[in-house]
Amino acid sequence: MGRMNHGHKGNNHKKKISQDPHQAAGLSNEEVELSKELDETYQIEERPGFGPTGVKRKSK
């Protein structure tokens, strides 16, 4: 007849892990502008029909 007899309230299985990663949309406009300024060091990766999807460092 103590606290332990009541069990858990609610559904504990409601919490789910998000299936999409936070960076699925590619780069933000701010990141694109920064990478354009640093064009001497970095190269923007783009696929046809999509926006910028990544940034690679150019080899020296």
DSSP file (Angstrom, degrees, kcal/mol; ACC not computed):
  #  RESIDUE AA STRUCTURE BP1 BP2  ACC     N-H-->O    O-->H-N    N-H-->O    O-->H-N    TCO  KAPPA ALPHA  PHI   PSI    X-CA   Y-CA   Z-CA
    1    1 A M              0   0    0      0, 0.0     2,-0.1     0, 0.0     0, 0.0   0.000 360.0 360.0 360.0  33.1    0.0    0.0    0.0
    2    2 A G    >   -     0   0    0      0, 0.0     3,-1.0     0, 0.0     4,-0.2  -0.224 360.0 -72.8-106.9-159.8    2.8    2.4   -0.7
    3    3 A R  G >  S+     0   0    0      1,-0.2     3,-1.2     2,-0.1     4,-0.3   0.797 121.5  65.3 -67.4 -29.0    3.9    4.4   -3.6
    4    4 A M  G 3  S+     0   0    0      1,-0.2     3,-0.4     2,-0.1    -1,-0.2   0.610  86.0  71.7 -74.8 -11.3    5.1    1.5   -5.6
    5    5 A N  G <  S+     0   0    0     -3,-1.0    -1,-0.2     1,-0.2    -2,-0.1   0.566  85.2  67.3 -81.5  -7.3    1.7   -0.1   -6.0
    6    6 A H  S <  S-     0   0    0     -3,-1.2    -1,-0.2    -4,-0.2    -2,-0.1   0.738  84.9-156.8 -89.6 -22.9    0.4    2.5   -8.5
    7    7 A G        -     0   0    0     -3,-0.4     2,-0.3    -4,-0.3    -1,-0.1  -0.164  38.3 -37.1  76.2-174.0    2.6    1.7  -11.5
    8    8 A H        -     0   0    0      2,-0.1     2,-0.4     1,-0.0     4,-0.1  -0.638  55.8-140.0 -87.8 142.4    3.5    4.0  -14.3
    9    9 A K        +     0   0    0     -2,-0.3    -2,-0.0     2,-0.1    -3,-0.0  -0.802  61.7   7.7-100.8 144.3    0.9    6.5  -15.7
   10   10 A G  S    S-     0   0    0     -2,-0.4     2,-0.6     1,-0.0    -2,-0.1  -0.151 101.2 -51.6  83.1-179.3    0.6    7.2  -19.3
   11   11 A N    >   -     0   0    0      1,-0.1     3,-0.8     2,-0.0     4,-0.1  -0.858  39.6-169.4 -98.7 118.0    2.2    5.5  -22.3
   12   12 A N  T 3  S+     0   0    0     -2,-0.6     3,-0.3     1,-0.2    -1,-0.1   0.495  81.3  68.1 -83.5  -3.2    6.0    5.3  -22.0
   13   13 A H  T 3  S+     0   0    0      1,-0.2    -1,-0.2     3,-0.0    -2,-0.0   0.298  71.3  92.1 -98.9   9.3    6.3    4.2  -25.7
   14   14 A K    <   +     0   0    0     -3,-0.8     2,-0.3     2,-0.0    -1,-0.2   0.806  62.4  93.0 -72.5 -29.8    5.2    7.5  -27.2
   15   15 A K        +     0   0    0     -3,-0.3     2,-0.3    -4,-0.1    -3,-0.0  -0.501  56.6 177.7 -71.8 125.6    8.7    8.8  -27.4
   16   16 A K        -     0   0    0     -2,-0.3     2,-0.4     0, 0.0    -2,-0.0  -0.938  31.0-115.8-127.5 150.9   10.2    8.1  -30.8
   17   17 A I        -     0   0    0     -2,-0.3     2,-0.0     1,-0.1    -2,-0.0  -0.696  40.7-106.7 -83.3 135.1   13.5    9.0  -32.4
   18   18 A S        -     0   0    0     -2,-0.4    -1,-0.1     1,-0.1     0, 0.0  -0.353  21.6-150.1 -61.3 138.3   13.3   11.3  -35.4
   19   19 A Q  S    S+     0   0    0      2,-0.1    -1,-0.1    -2,-0.0    -2,-0.0   0.691  75.2  70.2 -87.3 -19.3   13.9    9.5  -38.6
   20   20 A D  S    S-     0   0    0      2,-0.0    -2,-0.1     1,-0.0     2,-0.0  -0.844  81.9-126.0-102.1 135.2   15.4   12.4  -40.5
   21   21 A P    >   -     0   0    0      0, 0.0     3,-1.3     0, 0.0     4,-0.2  -0.361  24.2-116.3 -68.9 156.6   18.7   13.9  -39.7
   22   22 A H  T 3  S+     0   0    0      1,-0.3     3,-0.4     2,-0.1    -2,-0.0   0.758 112.4  51.6 -67.3 -24.4   18.8   17.6  -39.0
   23   23 A Q  T >  S+     0   0    0      1,-0.2     3,-1.3     2,-0.1    -1,-0.3   0.065  71.7 112.2-102.2  25.3   21.1   18.3  -41.9
   24   24 A A  T <  S+     0   0    0     -3,-1.3    -1,-0.2     1,-0.3    -2,-0.1   0.788  70.2  63.0 -67.6 -25.9   18.9   16.5  -44.5
   25   25 A A  T 3  S-     0   0    0     -3,-0.4     2,-0.3     1,-0.3    -1,-0.3   0.510 105.5-128.2 -78.5  -3.5   18.1   19.8  -46.2
   26   26 A G    <   -     0   0    0     -3,-1.3    -1,-0.3    27,-0.1     2,-0.2  -0.683  56.2 -11.5  93.1-147.8   21.7   20.5  -47.2
   27   27 A L        -     0   0    0     25,-1.2     2,-0.1    -2,-0.3    27,-0.0  -0.626  65.4-122.0 -93.1 148.8   23.4   23.8  -46.4
   28   28 A S     >  -     0   0    0     -2,-0.2     4,-2.0     1,-0.1     5,-0.2  -0.385  31.5-105.7 -78.8 166.2   21.8   27.0  -45.1
   29   29 A N  H  > S+     0   0    0      1,-0.2     4,-2.4     2,-0.2     5,-0.2   0.860 121.5  55.5 -61.9 -35.2   22.1   30.2  -47.1
   30   30 A E  H  > S+     0   0    0      1,-0.2     4,-2.1     2,-0.2    -1,-0.2   0.904 107.9  47.8 -64.4 -41.5   24.5   31.5  -44.5
   31   31 A E  H  > S+     0   0    0      2,-0.2     4,-2.2     1,-0.2    -1,-0.2   0.856 110.5  52.4 -67.7 -34.9   26.8   28.5  -44.9
   32   32 A V  H  X S+     0   0    0     -4,-2.0     4,-1.9     2,-0.2    -2,-0.2   0.921 109.6  48.7 -66.7 -43.6   26.7   28.8  -48.7
   33   33 A E  H  X S+     0   0    0     -4,-2.4     4,-1.8     1,-0.2    -2,-0.2   0.915 112.0  49.2 -62.0 -42.8   27.7   32.5  -48.5
   34   34 A L  H  X S+     0   0    0     -4,-2.1     4,-1.6     1,-0.2    -1,-0.2   0.902 110.6  49.8 -63.9 -41.1   30.6   31.7  -46.2
   35   35 A S  H  < S+     0   0    0     -4,-2.2     7,-0.3     1,-0.2    -1,-0.2   0.825 107.7  54.2 -70.2 -29.1   31.8   28.9  -48.4
   36   36 A K  H >< S+     0   0    0     -4,-1.9     3,-1.2     1,-0.2    -1,-0.2   0.876 107.7  50.5 -68.8 -36.1   31.7   31.2  -51.5
   37   37 A E  H 3< S+     0   0    0     -4,-1.8     3,-0.4     1,-0.3    -2,-0.2   0.845 112.3  47.4 -67.1 -32.8   33.9   33.7  -49.6
   38   38 A L  T >X S+     0   0    0     -4,-1.6     4,-2.6     1,-0.2     3,-1.6  -0.060  73.3 129.8 -97.8  32.5   36.3   30.8  -48.8
   39   39 A D  T <4  +     0   0    0     -3,-1.2    -1,-0.2     1,-0.3    -2,-0.1   0.740  63.8  64.6 -62.0 -23.9   36.3   29.6  -52.4
   40   40 A E  T 34 S+     0   0    0     -3,-0.4    -1,-0.3     1,-0.2    -2,-0.1   0.817 116.8  27.1 -67.3 -28.9   40.1   29.5  -52.4
   41   41 A T  T <4 S+     0   0    0     -3,-1.6    17,-3.0    -6,-0.1     2,-0.3   0.764 122.7  45.1-102.7 -33.1   40.1   26.8  -49.7
   42   42 A Y  E  <  -A   57   0A   0     -4,-2.6     2,-0.4    -7,-0.3    15,-0.3  -0.788  60.2-148.9-120.0 157.5   36.8   25.0  -50.2
   43   43 A Q  E     -A   56   0A   0     13,-3.6    13,-3.2    -2,-0.3     2,-0.4  -0.991  21.0-129.9-124.7 131.4   34.8   23.7  -53.2
   44   44 A I  E     -A   55   0A   0     -2,-0.4     2,-0.5    11,-0.2    11,-0.2  -0.655  17.3-142.7 -83.0 131.3   31.0   23.5  -53.1
   45   45 A E  E     +A   54   0A   0      9,-3.2     8,-2.7    -2,-0.4     9,-1.2  -0.830  26.8 171.3 -94.1 126.4   29.4   20.2  -54.0
   46   46 A E  E     -A   52   0A   0     -2,-0.5     5,-0.1     6,-0.2    -2,-0.0  -0.995  20.8-152.9-134.9 142.6   26.2   20.4  -56.1
   47   47 A R    >   -     0   0    0      4,-0.7     3,-2.1    -2,-0.4     2,-0.1  -0.865  41.2 -90.1-107.8 149.0   24.2   17.8  -57.8
   48   48 A P  T 3  S+     0   0    0      0, 0.0     3,-0.1     0, 0.0    -1,-0.0  -0.343 113.8  15.7 -58.9 131.0   22.1   18.6  -60.9
   49   49 A G  T 3  S+     0   0    0      1,-0.3     2,-0.3    -2,-0.1    -3,-0.0   0.387 115.1  84.9  87.4  -3.8   18.6   19.6  -59.8
   50   50 A F  S <  S-     0   0    0     -3,-2.1    -1,-0.3     1,-0.1     3,-0.1  -0.833  76.6-113.6-124.6 163.1   19.5   20.1  -56.2
   51   51 A G        -     0   0    0     -2,-0.3    -4,-0.7     1,-0.2    -1,-0.1  -0.112  66.6 -48.3 -77.9-173.5   21.0   23.0  -54.2
   52   52 A P  E     -A   46   0A   0      0, 0.0   -25,-1.2     0, 0.0    -6,-0.2  -0.395  55.5-178.7 -59.6 131.4   24.4   22.9  -52.6
   53   53 A T  E     -     0   0A   0     -8,-2.7     2,-0.3     1,-0.3    -7,-0.2   0.554  56.1 -11.8-112.2 -11.6   24.8   19.6  -50.7
   54   54 A G  E     -A   45   0A   0     -9,-1.2    -9,-3.2   -27,-0.0     2,-0.4  -0.990  54.1-120.2-174.0 173.3   28.2   19.8  -49.2
   55   55 A V  E     -A   44   0A   0     -2,-0.3     2,-0.4   -11,-0.2   -11,-0.2  -0.999  21.6-166.2-132.6 130.9   31.6   21.5  -49.0
   56   56 A K  E     -A   43   0A   0    -13,-3.2   -13,-3.6    -2,-0.4     2,-0.4  -0.912  23.8-120.1-116.2 145.6   35.0   19.9  -49.8
   57   57 A R  E     -A   42   0A   0     -2,-0.4   -15,-0.3   -15,-0.3     2,-0.1  -0.703  31.3-124.1 -82.2 130.4   38.4   21.2  -48.9
   58   58 A K        -     0   0    0    -17,-3.0     2,-0.2    -2,-0.4    -1,-0.0  -0.468  26.6-111.6 -72.9 144.9   40.6   21.7  -52.0
   59   59 A S              0   0    0     -2,-0.1    -1,-0.1     1,-0.1   -17,-0.0  -0.512 360.0 360.0 -76.7 147.7   43.9   20.0  -52.0
   60   60 A K              0   0    0     -2,-0.2    -1,-0.1     0, 0.0    -2,-0.0   0.468 360.0 360.0 -81.6 360.0   46.9   22.2  -51.8
